[in-house]
């Protein structure tokens, strides 16, 4: 195997490597938490009359209010929700890739041994 072949094999191994479910969950969770916290704080500072309906987040995040404490509660709930969705997305991507690679391997093995009985 030449150097370019080994580099290509390494790049392919990286391309099809499974995603870390915990890392993607934490990343998405932190992003969601920062988003909810920032939007709530900006809603308090920019629009104290609450014309933007941030109170609707209370239907999804128990204990959320348009306040500083509510922003922290919303950020905690958003982290949990984001962690779940990030973990689930990584799990589904890994499952689909594993099934696809298994199907590809089975079809390749079958095509190589298809004419086995012709040689007996």
C-alpha positions in Angstrom: 0.0 0.0 0.0 1.4 3.3 -1.0 1.5 6.5 1.0 -1.4 8.0 -1.0 -3.5 4.8 -0.4 -2.8 4.9 3.3 -3.8 8.6 3.4 -7.0 7.9 1.6 -7.7 5.0 3.9 -7.2 7.3 6.9 -9.4 10.0 5.4 -12.2 7.4 4.7 -11.9 6.0 8.2 -12.4 9.6 9.5 -15.3 10.2 7.2 -17.2 7.1 8.4 -16.2 7.3 12.0 -19.1 7.2 14.4 -20.0 10.5 16.1 -19.6 10.8 19.9 -23.1 10.9 21.2 -22.2 12.6 24.5 -20.1 15.2 22.8 -22.7 16.2 20.3 -25.4 16.2 23.0 -23.3 18.5 25.2 -22.5 20.8 22.3 -26.2 21.1 21.1 -27.3 21.5 24.8 -24.9 24.3 25.5 -25.9 26.1 22.2 -29.6 25.8 23.0 -29.0 27.0 26.6 -27.0 30.0 25.5 -29.7 30.8 22.9 -32.6 30.7 25.4 -30.6 32.6 28.0 -29.5 35.3 25.6 -32.9 35.8 24.0 -34.5 36.1 27.4 -32.0 38.6 28.7 -32.2 40.6 25.5 -36.0 40.5 25.7 -35.8 41.9 29.2 -33.3 44.7 28.4 -34.5 45.7 25.0 -38.3 45.3 25.4 -39.4 45.6 29.0 -43.1 45.8 27.8 -42.9 42.1 26.7 -44.3 42.7 23.2 -42.3 39.7 22.0 -44.1 36.6 23.4 -41.3 34.9 25.3 -43.9 33.7 27.8 -44.8 31.0 25.4 -41.6 29.2 26.4 -43.3 28.5 29.7 -45.4 25.9 27.9 -42.3 23.9 27.0 -40.0 24.7 30.0 -41.6 24.3 33.4 -40.8 27.3 35.6 -39.7 29.6 32.9 -40.6 33.3 33.3 -39.3 36.4 31.5 -36.9 37.3 34.3 -33.2 36.7 35.3 -34.1 33.6 37.3 -36.5 32.5 34.5 -33.6 32.9 32.0 -31.5 30.5 34.1 -34.4 28.0 34.5 -35.0 28.2 30.7 -31.3 27.7 30.0 -31.2 24.6 32.2 -34.3 23.1 30.4 -32.9 24.1 27.0 -29.6 22.3 27.9 -31.5 19.1 28.8 -33.6 19.4 25.6 -30.6 20.2 23.4 -28.6 17.3 25.0 -31.4 14.9 24.2 -31.7 16.0 20.6 -28.0 16.1 20.0 -27.5 12.6 21.5 -30.4 11.3 19.4 -29.1 12.9 16.2 -25.7 11.3 16.7 -27.3 7.9 17.5 -29.5 8.0 14.4 -26.6 9.0 12.2 -24.4 6.2 13.6 -27.2 3.7 13.2 -27.9 4.7 9.6 -24.2 4.6 8.7 -23.7 1.2 10.4 -26.7 -0.3 8.5 -25.6 1.2 5.2 -22.0 -0.2 5.7 -23.4 -3.6 6.7 -25.6 -3.7 3.6 -22.7 -2.6 1.4 -20.4 -5.3 2.9 -23.1 -8.0 2.6 -23.8 -7.1 -1.1 -20.0 -7.1 -1.8 -19.5 -10.4 -0.2 -22.4 -11.9 -2.1 -21.2 -10.6 -5.4 -17.7 -12.0 -4.9 -19.0 -15.5 -4.0 -21.9 -15.6 -6.5 -20.1 -17.8 -8.9 -18.7 -20.1 -6.3 -20.9 -23.1 -7.2 -19.9 -22.7 -10.9 -16.3 -23.7 -10.0 -17.2 -26.9 -8.2 
